[in-house]
Amino acid sequence: MGQANSIWRWLGVALVLAGLVALPFFISDYRSFQYTQAIGYAIVLMGLNILTGYNGQISLGHGAFYAIGAYVAAILMDKYGVPYWATLPVAGAVCFGFGFLFGLPALRLQGHYLALATFALAVATPQVLKYKGLEDLTGGVQGIVIMKPDPPFGWDISADQWLYFFTLAVGVVLFFLAWNLLRGRSGRALVALRDHPIAAEAMGVNGPLYKTMAFGVSALYTGIGGALGAIAVQFVAPDSFTAFLSISFLVGIVVGGLATLSGAIYGALFIEFVPNFADDVSKAAPWAIYGLVLLVFIYLMPGGVAWMLHYLRVRVLSVFRPASRHAAATVPKVNL
């Protein structure tokens, strides 16, 4: 039975990937750009979920790592002529370093104190990017304009379509890396430190190491997402990375589902499309509509979209397999 479930699960993944690959051929370039942005946000939310959902460390400062990744990519492309694809590992490595170093003093903080410390990082980052001493590098308040990459090998597709495919490929690779990480020993250690930190350390789990590594890996994912976002938008400026961006990322993992990787996809779609929907509904008060939609999601799906879909799937299966009725009532934890 377990093998059959696994086959159906992987078949579903393959069908979803096939649909995502075909998507740009049925929508406009602008929509392709929006979905590219959504995939970049999904990468960020995967990283934030590793930190917050699986390790229990609340961060309101991931907009800072997103900004760092975006600026690393923009500076390398604009100042040094580095190919766009080569900026991603550099952005990830730089953000991993910043995240790991920030995680060291954060070991002394927990709960809302850690959230406030990371929020301070998000608030300070735009001001640092405007600093006169860094203006030659960052462009100051004017920011940096970069060129969108053309499709390689003479492929007859638009630049937006190519960037969508490139971002999708990066997102798929990072998704499976995160999935492999979380289903192994490291993932179990992160969850143990979240749920029972004293017992976990008594069993030999190196709490400080895993917590700082969680910060570093989370920042790495966020930096790569920021680099992809900068390449897609073709522009970076300090005012694009306000503290509200960090709050939006936290909203994304809550709406999508904490401690789920698939929740990053649903949360990213929420971040990208709900503000546009709210603006279409009301030009006068779009954020009121946004807040109302957010309240509806939280009220109807308090565990997030991923948990709700998982619950519905188990309920449907219980109709055909009576043995699954107990699972439908308990809704076991999943990380897909």
Salt bridges, closest charged atoms under 4 A:
ASP78 OD2 - LYS79 NZ 3.84
GLU135 OE2 - LYS132 NZ 3.82
ASP160 OD1 - LYS148 NZ 2.61
ASP195 OD1 - ARG194 NE 2.81
ASP239 OD1 - LYS130 NZ 2.91
ASP279 OD2 - LYS283 NZ 3.01
